[in-house]
Amino acid sequence: MNPPAGGEASTLEGALRRFEGAVEALEAAIERRLEVERQEAALAQQLHVLGADRSRLADALDGAQARAERLESANDEVARRLGSAMETIRAVLAAHER
């Protein structure tokens, strides 16, 4: 087999350099794509955690609102009973003063 002539050798070397450049560019693109996929996975995990936190906080808020409503009802009942007791005491005092 004869070695390539000078012109053929430089053409082959140029093609080899372009090929190596294309392979390097492809490897860089693959690495960038893998990094994007890693970032997307991390964001998806964060989104899942935030969704779970939101659900937990919504449940806690619902519980707090229900408790606040119960406390408000109890407060209304206590106020009603105190008012009734005060009226009874006033009536007893008024009857006693006569």
N, C-alpha and C positions, 0 to 999 in steps of 0.2 A: 504494500500500500504506500502510495506517495504522500508525503506531508503536504498540507494545503499550501497553495501559493501565497505570496505576501498579501495580495488583495483579499483572497479568500479568508486568510487567517484574521485579518483585521475586521472583516465583516462578521466572521464567526465570533470573535471576541466582543464586538459591539453587541451582537445578538445575545450573547451570554450575559453581558453586563445589564442589558435591558431586561432579560429574563430574571436575573437576580434582583434587580430593582422592583420588578413586578411582584416577585415572591415576598420581598420585604414589605412592600406596600400592602399586600394581601394579609400578611401576618399582623401588621399594625392595625388594619381594619378589623381583623378577627378579634384582636385584643381589645380594641375600643368597643366592639359589639358585646364582648363578654363582660366588660366593665359596666356597660349600660344595663345588661341583663341583671348583674349583681345589684346595681342601684335600684332597678325596678323591683327586684325581690325584697330588698330592704324596705323600700317604700310600701310595698304590699303588706309586709309584716307590721310596719308602723301603723298603717291604716287599719289592720285587723285589731291591733292593740287599742287604738283610739276608739274603734267601734265597740269593743268590749267595755272600755272605760265609760263610754257614753251610755251604754245599756245599764251598767252598774249604777252610774250617777242618776239616770232616769228612774231606776227602781228606788234608789235612796230618796230622791225628791218626791216620788209618789208616796212613799212611806211617811216622809216628813209632813207632806200636805195632809194626809189622812190624820196623822197625830195632831196637827194644828187644828183641824176641823173638830176632832174629838175634844180637845182642850177648850176650844171656843164654845162648844155645846155645853161642856161642864161649867165653864165660866158663866154662861147665860143662866143655867139652872141654879148655880150658887147665888147669883145676883137676884134671881126671882125669889128664891127662898129667903134671902136676907131681907128683901123688901117686904115679903109677907110677914116675917118675924118682927120687923120694925113696926109694921102696922098693928100687929097683935099687941106688942109692948105699949104702943101709944094708946091703944084702946083700953088696955088694963090700967095704965096710969091715969087716963082720963076718967075711967069709972071709979078709981080709987080716990081721986081728988074731989069728987062730988059728995 
